[in-house]
Amino acid sequence: MLKNYTITVNGVAYDVTVEENGTGASSMASMPVAPVKNVMPAAPAGPKGGKSVTAGAAGKLLKVEVKVGDKVAKGQSVAVLEVMKMETPIVSSDEGVVASVEVKEGSMVEAGQVLVTLN
């Protein structure tokens, strides 16, 4: 029987699947997912946006779903990362207008890297 859990460690959320076998032992697999809060105020707002949407984990940027000038709603996906062979949407935890897109599709990104800025 498989059970799914989300565990947060040092601000990074992990989806964990636990399989129970007949011996009472369990096997586990985990995958980092976007942190619960991935929109943070930037240090003083300059010509770019005042808020940053960041990558929750390292991976390959498969798709940027917004462009400069687009209105973004809270909870809207702004990009899709491939993390451990799984597509992981990166969502905004605030609303705003896209001021800049800081990454290109197909590029590798690091956890915490700014993907999009919002005004």
C-alpha distance (Angstrom), angle and dihedral (degrees) to the residues before:
residue distance angle dihedral
M1 . . .
L2 3.83 . .
K3 3.80 123.1 .
N4 3.82 124.1 -171.3
Y5 3.81 123.4 -147.8
T6 3.81 135.6 172.5
I7 3.80 113.6 -140.5
T8 3.82 124.8 -175.0
V9 3.82 118.4 -149.1
N10 3.82 120.7 178.5
G11 3.80 90.8 -17.9
V12 3.83 95.0 -50.8
A13 3.81 117.3 112.2
Y14 3.81 118.7 -142.0
D15 3.80 126.4 -164.9
V16 3.80 106.1 -141.2
T17 3.80 126.9 -168.4
V18 3.80 116.4 -161.6
E19 3.79 121.4 -165.7
E20 3.78 117.2 -159.0
N21 3.78 116.2 -151.8
G22 3.80 130.1 -166.0
T23 3.83 94.0 -95.3
G24 3.79 94.3 63.4
A25 3.80 91.2 -109.2
S26 3.78 121.4 121.9
S27 3.76 133.8 -150.9
M28 3.78 121.7 -151.0
A29 3.79 138.5 -159.2
S30 3.79 123.6 -175.9
M31 3.78 137.8 -170.5
P32 3.80 127.6 -171.6
V33 3.79 115.3 -119.9
A34 3.76 132.5 -172.5
P35 3.81 113.7 -63.9
V36 3.78 116.3 -107.1
K37 3.82 90.3 -111.6
N38 3.80 111.5 42.2
V39 3.80 100.9 151.2
M40 3.78 112.4 79.2
P41 3.80 132.1 171.5
A42 3.77 110.6 -100.0
A43 3.78 122.1 -130.2
P44 3.72 106.4 -91.0
A45 3.77 111.5 -20.3
G46 3.76 110.0 -111.0
P47 3.78 129.4 172.2
K48 3.79 88.8 -47.8
G49 3.79 123.9 65.2
G50 3.77 126.9 -59.9
K51 3.82 94.2 -130.5
S52 3.80 129.8 52.3
V53 3.79 129.5 -148.3
T54 3.80 106.4 -152.2
A55 3.79 136.5 -168.1
G56 3.80 112.5 -98.5
A57 3.79 92.7 -153.9
A58 3.78 139.9 9.4
G59 3.80 115.2 -89.3
K60 3.78 148.4 110.9
L61 3.80 117.0 -58.9
L62 3.80 104.0 -126.2
K63 3.79 99.5 175.9
V64 3.79 141.8 3.2
E65 3.80 106.2 -148.7
V66 3.83 98.9 -169.8
K67 3.80 138.2 50.9
V68 3.80 134.4 -156.5
G69 3.80 109.9 -68.3
D70 3.83 96.2 25.0
K71 3.80 117.2 131.8
V72 3.82 111.4 -123.9
A73 3.81 123.8 -157.0
K74 3.79 125.2 -149.7
G75 3.82 107.3 -87.1
Q76 3.82 94.0 19.5
S77 3.80 117.5 138.3
V78 3.81 111.5 -116.6
A79 3.82 98.8 175.4
V80 3.80 143.1 2.8
L81 3.81 122.4 -131.8
E82 3.79 127.9 -166.2
V83 3.79 104.8 -134.7
M84 3.81 117.5 176.4
K85 3.83 90.1 -17.3
M86 3.82 92.8 -53.4
E87 3.80 126.8 110.1
T88 3.80 109.3 -119.9
P89 3.82 120.0 -171.7
I90 3.80 116.9 -139.9
V91 3.80 108.8 -145.4
S92 3.77 133.2 -167.0
S93 3.79 116.9 -117.6
D94 3.80 90.1 -160.5
E95 3.78 138.0 41.7
G96 3.79 125.9 -114.9
V97 3.78 146.8 113.2
V98 3.81 120.1 -72.0
A99 3.82 107.9 -106.7
S100 3.81 96.8 175.8
V101 3.78 144.0 -5.8
E102 3.81 107.7 -139.4
V103 3.82 100.3 -172.0
K104 3.81 140.2 52.0
E105 3.78 126.8 -130.2
G106 3.79 111.5 -98.6
S107 3.80 94.3 29.1
M108 3.80 124.7 123.4
V109 3.81 114.7 -116.5
E110 3.78 133.1 -165.9
A111 3.79 127.2 -132.3
G112 3.80 108.5 -85.7
Q113 3.81 94.1 20.2
V114 3.82 114.1 142.7
L115 3.82 110.5 -111.8
V116 3.81 102.4 170.6
T117 3.81 135.1 6.0
L118 3.82 123.6 -146.7
N119 3.79 134.7 -159.7
